[in-house]
Structures are given as structure tokens and as C-alpha cells.
Amino acid sequence: MKYTSSIEGVGSGLPTLVTSRFQLRPLAYRDEDFYVSVYTDEALMRFVGQPMTPTSAADAFRAFLKSNARGDLRRACCWMIEQPGDDAAIGLLALIPHSDAAEIGVMVSGAWQGRKVAQETIGFLSAFLLRHSDWTRTFSRHVRDNEAGAGVMRRLGFSEMRDVPGGIAFRGWEMTRAAWRERDGIAGQEVA
């Protein structure tokens, strides 16, 4: 599956990104209630880990706002997932830096579950990072019993990882720049 990127508002801070169906808008102050509701919801968090307390979720939200303002894809970043022209929240898409890879995580609201939001946004952000940043590997992870998440990652062409941050409770899936180029038929081409 190929994804092209559209970038709007490049300057200070993170850009707004546009996929075929969604607008990925950098997290803003007005998004705090949604962010906290997602990360404290037991049903939504069941395939990710333990729900956060409202205080820790609010702290994480403020940390993302501060990091987003830098506009540096080597730091933690978070975008709201919306449909263009409609600011109703669909979900959250995050980039978490590790020493050797960019972790991509997505949280999708209950109303949008099963509508390929994670597949489109993880695939898009992975391709965007491998094309427009110096990351050479992206990965995503989920709790071991999340078979739907495993299916998403397989459909995207990610390979299962042996060593996953967080230990054996998680399954991890990675995409290297070389595998991405091969998958998208651009192996051997110079990528800007």
C-alpha cells in the first residue's frame, strides 16, 4: 500500500499532514479533554497497556504540546486525526523516539474502530518519516493478544520484531527504510 504525503503549514512547530482520508493536525490546547478521555479509557487502552490517571494523561498532553512546538521529528510528537473540513476527533497519532527507531502509536475513538484508521495513519506516518527524516526504521507495538493490531501490521508489510521495548507482554512490528523502498518499488532510487 503506497502513501503520499501532503504537508501544510510548514514553519515553526509540526506540519499538518494529509492522508487520502484524514488530516493529521498537530495537537492543540483545545484537544486536552479528548486526549485525557482516550488515555484514561479502559476499553480503548486494553490493547495498549494500563489506562493512565487523569493527572498523568494531562501531564503527557502538556509534554506533547511543548515538544510539538519544536517541530522536530526526532522528539515526541502527536497529531489529532480528523477528516478534512470536520474537526470531530477520530483519534491520536504519536511518534515516540527511541535511540535507533521512531515508534508510531495510534489511538482510535470507539466510533471509528474497524474503519482502517490505524492502517492508514501508521502506514502514512511511517512512509512520511522514512522519506522526509533521518529515521531509518519505524515500529509499532501492541499487547500480545491484539490480533486485530497484528493483522494491521501484516497488511502494511511490517515485519515482526524479536526484541520489543516493554518486553514479552508486547508484539512489535518494524519497517526499515530498505524494506519500505522495496515494498513501494523505489529501491535504488534517491529519496528526498
Secondary structure, 3 states (H helix, E strand, C coil): CCCCCEEECCCCCCCEEECCCCEEEECCHHHHHHHHHHHCCHHHHCCCCCCCCHHHHHHHHHHHHHHHHHCCCCCCEEEEEEECCEEEEEEEEEEEECCCCEEEEEEECHHHCCCCHHHHHHHHHHHHHHHHCCCCEEEEEEECCCHHHHHHHHHHCCEECCCCCCCCCEEEEEEEHHHHHHHCCCCCCCCC
